[in-house]
Amino acid sequence: MEKFKKIILKILKWTGISIAAILFLMFIIPILFPGTISAQVKLFANKHLAGKLDYKKTHLTFFRHFPSLTVSVDDLVLQGSKPFQNDTLLTAKEVAVGINLKNLIFNREVKIDEIYVTDANANVFVNSKGEANYNVYVSKPSKKPKDTTETGASIKLDLIKFKNWNIKYNDHSARVLVDAKGLNYTGKGGLSEDIFDLQTNLDINKVDFSLNRIYYAKQKTLHADLITRINTNALTFVLKKNELRINELPLKFIGFISILKDGYHMDIKAASEKTTIREMISVLPPQYLDWAKDTKIEGKSDLYFHIKGRFSEPKNVKPQVKVRLLVKNGFVSNGKAPVPMNNLNMDLNLDLPSLDTNQLAVNLRTLSFDLGPNNNFRAHVQTKGLNEMQVNADIKGAVNLQTLDQALGLKDIDIRGLMDTNIKANGIFSLDKKLFPKTKGYLNLKNGLVKTKYYPNPIQNISLIANISNTDGTFRSLGVKLDPFSFDFEGNPVFVNADLQDFEDLLYKVRAKGVLNVGRIYKVFAKKGFDISGLIMADLSLNGRQSYATAGQYSKLDNKGTLILKNIKATTEYLPKSFFIREGNFQFENEKMWFRKFFATYGKSDFALNGYLLNTINYFIERKGTLHGKFGMNSSYILIDEFMALKSGDNTDKSIEVEYAKVENPKSSGVVIIPKNLDVSLDVNAKKVEFKGLALNHLKGTASVNTGQVYLKNTSFDLIGSRMNIDARYQDESPLTANYDVALKVQDFDVQRAYKEIDMVREMVTAAKNVKGIVSLDYKLKGDFDQNMSPIYPSLEGGGMVNLRDVEVKNLKMLSAVGDNIGANAFNNPDMKGVTIETNIKNNLIHVDPFTFKVSVLRPSISGTTSFNGLLDLRVRVGLPPGGWIGFPIVVTGTHSQPKIKIFSKTGQGIVDALYNKKSNKVIREEKRAEKKTRRQQRKEKEAQEQKAKDAEKRIGEELKGK
């Protein structure tokens, strides 16, 4: 017993000593090696991170992630890679790396084998050009031999652990958005090996997923248990064991992903087999899940998903997606339902080659359910393509909508009515080829009613009798009849009768009458953003044939009636704000839709229109139709700035191009986008038009919109106290760029006032600062606007004349320098009254044709080239009395602020022009001082540049005249 006690005491003794030693080492090692570790980790970060890294404190301890020795960084902020170096890629409360203790003690080397990141926010972004912000890790060039003497930290990972992450992945090039909140991730494996198996455990509290702004998952929980084989040499991920659970739905998948230089290659199959309908429903949007809790749901379901192929934005290559959803023997019933929805079966197949919706194939092999005897629905629909769609459909059913409502247990909506339908269709649908499937069928609805919790009164007495037929698969035999479609809302009856035949040359007979309270209609369905109590009052009778209008046979048309709008709010996807139609009184007279009284506002701008739209019936019939019209437009104030596409406003339904452009250029205003399907002429009379702080008063003229371009002809306005005449053309190229032509004439304007009030004058004519008096201008220009709708000066081409009618030029440095060098002080105040200067602009250079003026008894003449950034290459000939027939040459180089003078010289130093790419709207090369060349070379280059500028001016004039 004594011997046993001694053994126990020894064990306890040495155990205590060992524990004490370990604890001692755990305290002493961080004290012994802090400089080594801190220095080498900083060295590693500086060498391998392209993004800017910032943090508050560092710690070296065993106790934060026991038993690992970790270097911890608190409050880390990592910026993105170019061109996102000013945006935050990652913030984290703590980032810790585990250090290999053996290498640290014996080799004094820092080997990182674990990474911990806690309470982090990651914002991963790929713009429309495919540029990503996450390329912050700079790897060593693979061709260089390994340097065994190199010091610093190295990575040999065995563990990655993320705790409480929020990750947002927004890829504009693929139009994908993933937003994950409450992410916890643990990855184990030999992560530094060339090929290794990564064991992953992943949990996400809430995840959203959308493609093309359509959400396929919203606030879903996600659990993943994965084993992925990773080949770092080929950047390939092979999915070996992969089990997911989205809410209650289990999902297994296999396959691989390979990362390529310009995208990725994948082949992934996913399946959720032998699950229940309830589990499948759990992935529906959150608003439907409360309904599922209180509803009895039975039945089996299977889901299959396959994505295969390459994705490359530069090569415009995208993978194929296939989806199949099976539902068998479904049963849905609410406690209050007289009968359940029984025998619910569905087999839906989707095939999307190259992610191209024009190739989309939809095969709804079956959709069927019963709601008791003589109350059932059956459907088979098969389509392929979009612009030219092959259709095979067979839909038949007689359903009591109230029974369906009760069986499903719908809470927020009450629907009633007897719906009976029987439609068969087989053939090709193509608007371009005027093809329509052979069709025969009807849809009848009697005693219909719709009521929601959002509004106390229902839409009731809904009646619809619709018949459709097509006998030969063309538009010619297509016929649609609505006899009638009617309903009551708020005591106001509305009815529409329509008989439409021969869609190749539509023969229409439509009668519509009623009053709609638009604001309240939208409230019934809880539509946000339409909170204006607008009214639509219609009393229309439309009779005619489509070709009558196009052939000018207006006497055969019998279109008449009125349409009145009041307090209607309307938006378009390319404008940031809503139009508010205060009053619109429209009268139909055969081919014309007259605007008898139309008042609208857009932000601070107001419009009153009086005129007509021509052939509106055809516009709404034809997919690619153009709306023609002629109006008189009066306005007290128009602010162009608020029409720029990226400006802030109340419109939330913007195009995806505008939305992405705004995200990628948050400080830009964008340009004004012009509708492409309008051909409208406007006689404009506006008291004030304002553009970027420049006020145009009493604007009058003709404006026209045609095929996405705006033209101004014979237009005049008051600017800086003078009347300006202008012809112009404007066209947007994208939400961020536009181009324009302009020919302007202005008589007798004040130079100093123009210099002070107009930015473009200050930037283009810097010499105007030293000029006082009255000037006239006749000039033509073409160029591009940038993302803030400011002119891009290197894009400017054109030319014209400036007449110095009554001016005073004082202390112009270039002339003063000439005077100082020849001893003529009169150059400080030359006589330029009545002088006409002709110039041409091309590639950021201004070419000045020879002009002569007076300086006391001297007759100097000037010609040459100057640039927008102030470079000079001018020739001055100083004519001596009498008459200036004899003179001597002077060359002026340098800059406007520091001119250089050479007397008795004709050899200057040319200026290399700027290079501008019109497709990308980028300046490739700025203008710069040329290398010294012979006089002959300079003369040839000058002549060539001047000829280019004159040709451009001539071309602009011809284009404006022709348009």
ABEGO torsion letter per residue (X at the ends): XAAAAAAAAAAAAAAAAAAAAAAAAAAAAAAAAAAAAAAAAAAAAAAABABBBBBABBBBBAAABOABBBBBBBGBBBBBBOAAAABBABBBABBBBBBBAAAAAAAGBBBBABBBBBGBBBBBBBBAAGBBAABABBBBBAABBBBAABBEBBBBBABBBBBGBBBBBBBAAAGBBBBBBGBBBBBBEBAABABBBBBBBBBBABBBBBBGGBBABBGBBBBBBBBBBBBAAAGBBBBABBBBBBEABBBBBBEBBBBBAAEBBBBBBBBBBGBBAAAAAAABBAAAAAAAAABBBBEBBBBBBBBBEBBBAAAGBBBBBBBBBBBBGBBBBBAABABBBBGBBBBBBBBBBGGBAAABBBBBABBBBBBEBGBBBBBBBBBBEAABBBBBBBBBBBBBAAAAAAAAGBAABBBBEBBBBBBBBBEBBBAAAGBBBBBBEBBBBBGBBBBBAABABBBBGBBBBBBBBBAAGBAAABBBBBOBBBBBBGGBBBBBBBBBBGAABBBBBBBBBEBBBAAAAAAAAGBBGBABBBBBBBBBBBBEBAAAAAAGBAAABBBBEBBBBBGBBBBBAABABBBBBABBBBBBBEABBBBABBBBBBEABBBBBBEBBBGAAAAAABAABBBBBBBBBBBABBBAAAABAABBBABABBBAAAAAAAAABAABAEBBBBBAABBBBBBBBBABBBBGGBBBBGBBEBBBBBGGBBBBBGBBBBBGGBBBBBBBBBBBABAABBBBBBBBBBBGBBAAAAAAABAAAAAABAAAAABBEBBBBBBBBBEBBBAAGBBBAAABBEEEBBBBABBBBBGBAAAAAAAAAAGBAAAABBBABGBBBBBBBBGGBBBBBBBBBBBEABBBBBBEBBBAAGBBBBBBBBBBOBGGABBBBBBBBEBAABBBBBBGBABBBBBBBBBBBAAAGBBABBBBBBBBBBAAAAAAAAAAAAAAAAAAAAAAAAAAAAX
